[in-house]
Amino acid sequence: MPEPVVIATWPFGKIAAEAASKLLLAGKPAIDAAVAGAQAVEDDGTTRSVGFGGIGNRIGTVSLDSCVMDGRTLDCGSVAGVENIRHVAALAKRVYEKTPHVMLVGEWARIFAIQNGFPLDTLNTPGSVADWEKNRPKPDEPHVLGHDTVTVLAQDMKGHLGGACTTSGLAYKVPGRVGDSPIIGCGLYVDDTAGAAGGTGVGEEIIRVVGAMFIVEQMRAGKTPQEATEAAIQRVIANAGRRGVHVASVCFLALDPKGNVGAACTKGSNFTYAVARGAKIELLKSKELS
């Protein structure tokens, strides 16, 4: 019987790993554990880039993006640009459970949430509003601040894989902007036969290399999770070179069917991530590439 494994992005990944591990140790499926892990961070009002307490866009509105994927069946669901709904990872799962579709967006995703019993909620907190007021850029200023998605990858006691990815996106983004996090194959991809991968960072760069799918296919071809994440980061760096732009902050996680993990990021990302094996949780520093 495989030992349960969880890997999750950033220091707040420990919150996700703890919540997910409890379910895995109770024998629950990996997909349910991954969603629970993401939801624990969505509920943490001190996190400025995920769920409740996230930093708003240019006009101060908080909109959330999320996707989930079950490695056993390749069932997947996604929502993007959702306002006033806190638990968007669970909502993304409901999309594939209750509809024949993969993605719902905007107002109709919110209506779908209400129809399925998700309460309307105010996502701003006094702290997030204060931070928005203090740091918001001028109208003609391109600067963006903050992009720390929570991505949770899990393996359950039956060896099945599951993943969830959720975020409020780039702080001060243009209203309507959607990054990699709700896009299956970019922010997340999970397949029991090859592995699971997900990303965090500047989503536009992850989309350009279809990051998560690339990593999973590298593992399918025989690379370790560490080798696969490093290959994806090198592709991000090469792409920036082709376009003549500065290499943005991009980070990847991976988990293979044997429970091995890997992580890599671009230079200066200062990426840390949480790994839980059984009841033990540790915070690790990612390898940086340039």
Wavefront OBJ file of the C-alpha trace (Angstrom):
o trace
v 0.000 0.000 0.000
v 1.599 3.326 -1.060
v 2.385 5.917 1.569
v 0.222 9.029 1.078
v 2.136 11.948 -0.438
v 1.231 15.618 -0.825
v 3.282 18.377 -2.429
v 2.052 21.988 -2.390
v 3.372 25.396 -3.389
v 4.846 28.089 -1.138
v 5.036 28.267 2.680
v 1.234 28.288 2.869
v 1.508 24.908 1.190
v 1.961 23.534 4.707
v -1.644 24.528 5.399
v -2.708 22.658 2.268
v -0.511 19.641 2.986
v -1.845 19.270 6.510
v -5.476 19.357 5.388
v -4.866 17.002 2.469
v -2.807 14.532 4.509
v -5.565 14.094 7.084
v -7.919 12.900 4.370
v -5.336 10.653 2.728
v -4.486 8.985 6.030
v -8.222 8.361 6.501
v -8.257 6.521 3.183
v -9.906 9.234 1.075
v -9.188 9.642 -2.667
v -6.350 11.861 -3.853
v -8.673 14.219 -5.730
v -10.716 14.911 -2.584
v -7.554 15.474 -0.559
v -6.137 17.897 -3.120
v -9.368 19.911 -3.155
v -9.429 19.998 0.665
v -5.841 21.210 0.706
v -6.580 24.008 -1.739
v -9.712 24.951 0.193
v -7.754 25.304 3.425
v -5.657 28.011 1.764
v -8.713 29.587 0.115
v -10.089 30.058 3.640
v -6.879 31.615 5.001
v -7.592 35.342 4.973
v -3.931 36.240 5.489
v -2.907 34.821 2.102
v -2.975 37.661 -0.427
v -2.949 35.575 -3.602
v -5.515 32.824 -3.015
v -9.221 33.027 -2.224
v -10.520 34.987 0.755
v -8.252 37.975 1.384
v -6.724 37.980 -2.084
v -5.535 41.225 -3.651
v -7.964 42.708 -6.149
v -7.484 43.682 -9.767
v -6.977 47.226 -11.072
v -10.441 48.258 -9.903
v -10.266 46.367 -6.604
v -12.449 43.386 -7.540
v -11.291 39.940 -6.391
v -11.883 37.259 -9.019
v -10.767 33.662 -8.589
v -9.557 30.945 -10.948
v -9.231 27.227 -10.232
v -9.017 23.775 -11.763
v -8.903 20.193 -10.496
v -8.015 16.874 -12.115
v -8.397 13.218 -11.161
v -5.472 11.136 -12.387
v -7.444 7.899 -12.275
v -10.089 8.932 -14.816
v -8.704 12.194 -16.300
v -11.917 13.859 -15.130
v -11.236 17.577 -14.800
v -13.090 20.773 -14.057
v -12.284 24.451 -14.137
v -13.683 27.883 -13.327
v -12.293 31.311 -14.166
v -13.088 34.915 -13.320
v -15.425 33.948 -10.470
v -16.451 36.656 -8.006
v -18.038 36.295 -4.559
v -17.494 32.530 -4.299
v -14.796 31.431 -1.859
v -14.335 27.700 -2.519
v -13.560 27.656 -6.218
v -11.562 24.400 -6.173
v -14.654 22.564 -4.943
v -16.680 24.481 -7.532
v -14.308 23.336 -10.291
v -14.838 19.741 -9.188
v -18.592 20.262 -9.291
v -18.299 21.365 -12.932
v -17.238 17.922 -14.123
v -19.521 16.149 -11.663
v -22.680 18.033 -12.672
v -22.118 19.072 -16.307
v -20.638 17.569 -19.485
v -18.180 20.483 -19.609
v -14.690 21.200 -18.316
v -14.727 25.001 -17.840
v -17.243 27.635 -16.742
v -16.344 31.314 -16.525
v -17.436 34.629 -15.066
v -20.999 35.378 -14.090
v -22.312 32.048 -15.325
v -19.798 30.210 -13.155
v -21.082 32.212 -10.206
v -24.691 31.372 -11.072
v -23.742 27.700 -11.353
v -22.146 27.947 -7.896
v -25.300 29.415 -6.377
v -27.429 26.744 -8.040
v -25.210 24.114 -6.435
v -25.373 25.482 -2.913
v -22.223 27.586 -2.736
v -22.882 30.697 -0.628
v -22.111 34.181 -1.868
v -19.273 35.709 0.084
v -17.263 38.907 0.284
v -13.685 38.020 -0.613
v -12.141 41.300 0.549
v -10.828 41.660 4.082
v -9.806 44.882 5.832
v -6.180 43.794 5.438
v -6.445 43.006 1.744
v -8.214 46.297 1.019
v -5.529 48.199 2.932
v -2.782 46.410 0.982
v -4.563 47.125 -2.293
v -4.809 50.838 -1.459
v -1.175 51.022 -0.371
v 0.406 49.245 -3.324
v -1.923 49.754 -6.288
v -0.130 51.031 -9.396
v -1.019 54.190 -11.270
v -3.310 53.732 -14.290
v -0.412 53.915 -16.766
v 1.979 51.807 -14.677
v 2.536 48.203 -15.884
v 3.882 46.977 -12.535
v 2.233 43.906 -11.026
v 2.684 42.536 -7.531
v 2.064 39.029 -6.290
v 1.242 35.803 -8.097
v 1.457 32.998 -5.556
v -0.965 30.269 -6.628
v -1.614 27.279 -4.387
v -1.123 24.076 -6.347
v -1.693 20.798 -4.496
v -0.677 17.383 -5.867
v -1.591 14.237 -3.930
v -1.202 10.474 -4.062
v -3.574 8.308 -2.043
v -3.224 4.893 -0.446
v -4.403 3.188 -3.639
v -1.704 4.920 -5.659
v -4.091 7.247 -7.481
v -3.119 10.860 -8.156
v -5.153 14.040 -7.863
v -4.490 17.743 -8.123
v -5.984 21.165 -7.511
v -4.821 24.640 -8.438
v -6.450 27.859 -7.208
v -5.585 31.555 -7.185
v -6.825 35.135 -7.225
v -4.291 35.721 -9.996
v -1.888 38.566 -10.513
v -2.508 41.414 -8.113
v -3.780 44.549 -9.899
v -4.400 42.568 -13.084
v -6.522 43.985 -15.883
v -10.145 43.004 -15.128
v -10.973 39.859 -17.073
v -7.399 38.567 -17.138
v -7.056 34.801 -16.744
v -3.719 33.084 -16.206
v -2.594 29.474 -16.258
v -4.257 28.312 -13.045
v -7.663 27.265 -14.448
v -6.277 25.905 -17.719
v -5.873 22.126 -17.774
v -2.418 21.297 -19.127
v -0.950 24.662 -18.174
v -1.430 25.248 -14.454
v -2.233 21.598 -13.712
v -2.195 18.157 -15.302
v -2.643 14.781 -13.599
v -2.480 11.275 -15.073
v -2.025 8.112 -12.982
v -0.033 6.518 -15.803
v 2.631 9.226 -15.904
v 2.441 11.672 -12.977
v 1.119 15.006 -11.806
v 2.462 18.532 -12.235
v 1.456 22.098 -11.546
v 2.805 25.605 -11.548
v 2.858 28.962 -9.857
v 4.251 32.303 -10.908
v 3.536 34.486 -13.919
v 0.812 32.505 -15.645
v 1.348 33.978 -19.081
v 4.789 32.337 -19.207
v 3.408 28.977 -18.037
v 0.706 29.101 -20.708
v 3.304 29.731 -23.422
v 5.045 26.421 -22.683
v 1.932 24.452 -21.608
v 3.932 23.796 -18.456
v 2.091 21.090 -16.506
v 1.380 18.889 -19.513
v 4.985 19.247 -20.682
v 6.261 18.035 -17.314
v 3.914 15.050 -17.180
v 4.908 13.998 -20.682
v 8.588 14.309 -19.705
v 7.911 11.909 -16.836
v 6.019 9.597 -19.168
v 9.164 9.527 -21.330
v 11.274 8.420 -18.358
v 12.483 11.602 -16.657
v 12.314 11.929 -12.874
v 10.033 14.632 -11.415
v 13.097 16.759 -10.708
v 14.461 16.367 -14.235
v 11.040 17.088 -15.716
v 10.487 20.311 -13.754
v 13.969 21.516 -14.634
v 13.317 20.820 -18.321
v 10.150 22.932 -18.123
v 11.990 25.828 -16.478
v 14.685 25.679 -19.153
v 11.930 25.920 -21.750
v 10.527 29.026 -20.003
v 14.003 30.581 -19.993
v 14.561 29.744 -23.667
v 11.185 31.203 -24.587
v 12.009 34.467 -22.822
v 15.286 34.586 -24.751
v 13.494 34.132 -28.072
v 11.228 37.061 -27.240
v 14.025 39.204 -25.830
v 12.325 39.752 -22.484
v 13.331 39.358 -18.852
v 12.778 35.868 -17.427
v 9.709 36.044 -15.200
v 9.185 34.214 -11.926
v 7.927 30.716 -12.743
v 7.935 27.637 -10.503
v 6.878 24.034 -11.056
v 6.086 20.998 -8.889
v 5.827 17.363 -9.935
v 4.831 14.021 -8.422
v 5.294 10.667 -10.153
v 3.296 7.421 -9.718
v 5.978 6.057 -7.372
v 5.606 8.972 -4.963
v 8.786 10.779 -5.992
v 8.629 14.582 -6.064
v 10.509 17.382 -7.788
v 10.510 21.170 -7.982
v 12.337 23.856 -9.950
v 12.020 27.597 -10.539
v 13.569 30.506 -12.380
v 16.378 32.429 -10.698
v 15.251 34.811 -7.974
v 11.847 33.197 -7.446
v 12.750 32.180 -3.876
v 10.371 29.264 -4.201
v 9.647 27.068 -1.201
v 7.171 24.210 -1.137
v 5.690 21.749 1.319
v 5.966 17.960 1.133
v 3.948 15.611 3.340
v 4.622 11.895 3.606
v 2.176 10.295 5.949
v 1.861 12.638 8.918
v 5.297 14.249 8.427
v 5.334 17.665 6.709
v 8.452 19.618 5.744
v 9.115 22.855 3.898
v 11.774 22.609 1.183
v 13.666 25.087 -1.001
v 13.407 24.684 -4.764
v 16.345 24.522 -7.138
v 16.742 27.763 -9.118
v 17.802 27.768 -12.766
v 19.126 30.563 -14.951
l 1 2 3 4 5 6 7 8 9 10 11 12 13 14 15 16 17 18 19 20 21 22 23 24 25 26 27 28 29 30 31 32 33 34 35 36 37 38 39 40 41 42 43 44 45 46 47 48 49 50 51 52 53 54 55 56 57 58 59 60 61 62 63 64 65 66 67 68 69 70 71 72 73 74 75 76 77 78 79 80 81 82 83 84 85 86 87 88 89 90 91 92 93 94 95 96 97 98 99 100 101 102 103 104 105 106 107 108 109 110 111 112 113 114 115 116 117 118 119 120 121 122 123 124 125 126 127 128 129 130 131 132 133 134 135 136 137 138 139 140 141 142 143 144 145 146 147 148 149 150 151 152 153 154 155 156 157 158 159 160 161 162 163 164 165 166 167 168 169 170 171 172 173 174 175 176 177 178 179 180 181 182 183 184 185 186 187 188 189 190 191 192 193 194 195 196 197 198 199 200 201 202 203 204 205 206 207 208 209 210 211 212 213 214 215 216 217 218 219 220 221 222 223 224 225 226 227 228 229 230 231 232 233 234 235 236 237 238 239 240 241 242 243 244 245 246 247 248 249 250 251 252 253 254 255 256 257 258 259 260 261 262 263 264 265 266 267 268 269 270 271 272 273 274 275 276 277 278 279 280 281 282 283 284 285 286 287 288 289 290
